[in-house]
Amino acid sequence: MVITELLERNARLYRDEIALVEINPSEERDSAVTWREFSLIERNRPDAPYRREITWSHFDKKANRFANLLLSRGLKRGSKVGILLMNCLEWLPIYFGILKAGCLAVPLNFRYSSDEIQYCLDLADVEALVFGPEFVDRLDPILPAIGRVRMMFYVGKQVPPFAESYSDLMRYCSWEAPPVHLEPSDHAAIYFSSGTTGFPKAILHNHKALFSSCLTEQHHHGQTRDDVFLCIPPLYHTGAKMHWFGSLISGSRAVLLRGVSPEWILRAITEEKCTIVWLLVPWAQDILDAIESGRINLNDYYLDQWRLMHIGAQPVPPSLIHRWKKFFPHHKYDTNYGLSESLGPGCVHLGVENIHKVGAIGRPGYLWDARIVDERGEDVPQGQVGELAVKGPGVMLCYYKNPAATEEILRGDWLFTGDMARQDEDGFLYLVDRKKDVIISGGENLYPVQIEDFLRQNDKIKDVAVIGLPDHRLGEIAAAIIELKDGAACTEEEINAFCKELPRYKRPRKIIFDKVPRNPTGKIEKPVLREKYCAGRLVEVQTTH
């Protein structure tokens, strides 16, 4: 079975039931689109956002129409089609239309600069691009350099001169399924790595991988037709989309929220009756901070139906979950580990029944296996730190057009993740750090995640990132970049005193108060911090504390 068959099944069985909802708190009214204000608690509120929805039947027909549009323009099996859109109601029908045409979907990070867009379009051999109004200014200067992209479809009202209107063209395309037969082994999508060490790599996946992620997600979180999934992270990322695959396989509704404020998250959960919410660490922290400061009163919201909160995309501080359970004691909690090379979340999975193991990333997920290995690729003894390797149906086929990089990460059926981990006596895996982020200070290996988890226990700290800074004597020292909670006052001396509970060699040798940058999927952007604080200079530090 291929994933497009699930959409077709839902269109048959649940024809007029709602599949997708888009909520956009900041959207201005567009008379060309059918919008309705939503508020199940109060009507006609001036602060009500705009809301759109589509049924499963409409979803499938829109996908068919876009597939037929692509085929009518000469695209064929194996052609690559880029998606450069913010989360919106068009995103997933476009994605499935590309797949139904036998083409490869190529989602692009909405934060890419013009140079990065150009690089990725060229690397992935993209022939057609679907984009929104937010990207016109970034595309305009690179038009002469992206000549391989021979057609550009614009999702919006004021169509730029170098593109065609997506909505106008769709009106003339058949909504019947295109005559394209797909096999599980067919290439399906190219995703891009995070690009933390330069320009991103292109990751090739097939239809078998997409379908297997549906099975893994539903097995982990038990989605049923009664569930409503709130999706906030960007759909270009494998994590968000593959968690939504649980809604696809169960035929249940999903809500795309274009806003990350605590108020809008809780309001959407209340008014759309959401039961499952996937949060990133910063958003969960913001919700807790708003509750603890009194800015949010939970009695103003109806949250009884909310059954599961899960987090992924980055290490989760145990202290955060302990705080969460104080306010939401009835919630089931889960965390999932994955990477784009393993098609998103689920290759390692904590499990809702294992909250007593909070801090672990879990055990191998459904249909997956995992090992912790040394530099020779041999298993390390239990409890020792090594590199995490995973094996399962979502492992990438290759880095597209990059055999050297493929050879570094794929060894037989095993994907070497570059993440350092350890395993406890019960078989649970604990993420220690990225291999490239390990700090070697005076011959000792320091794992920043461990130091970060300790510092987050301080009530004044909102977020923290630990990086290595160059040092004449020790080679590197650990520096903690600390973002304080709103209104909190704290000194370097207070942090140093707090850190005395750490072994001396693990204590950060430099304290910097600054904002901690994170990317759209919640990962700390440590290359940004390294460039800011250690480019071209050695750091003078005191080593007395």
Buried (B, 14 or more C-beta within 10 A) or exposed (E): EBBBEBBBBBBEEBEEBBBBBBBBBEBEEEEEEEBEBBBEEEEEEEEBBBBBBBBBBBBBBBBBBBBBBBBBBEBEBEBBBBBBBBBBBBBBBBBBBBBBBBBBBBBBBBEBEBEBBBBBBBBBBBBBBBBBBEBBEBBEEBEEBBEEBEBBBBBBEEBBEEBBBBBEBBEEBEBEBBEBEBEBEBBBBBBBBBBBEEBBBBBBBBBBBBBBBBBBBBBBBBBEEEBBBBBBBBBBBBBBBBBBBBBBBBBBBBBBBBBBBBBBBBBBBBBBBBBBBBBBBBBBBBBBBBBBEEEBEEEEBBBEBBBBBBBBBBBBBBBBBEBBBEBBEEBBBBBBBBBBBBBBBBBBBBBBEBBEBBBBBBBBBBBBEBBBBEEEBEEBEEEEBBBBBBBBBBBBBBBBEBEEBBEEBBEEEBBBBBBBBBBEEEEBBBBBBBBEBBBEBEEEEBBBBBBBBBBBBBEBBBBBBBBBBBBEEBEBBBBBBBBBBEEEEBEBEEBBEBBEEBEEBBBBBBBBEEEBBBBBBBBBBBBBBBEEBBEEEEBEBEEEB
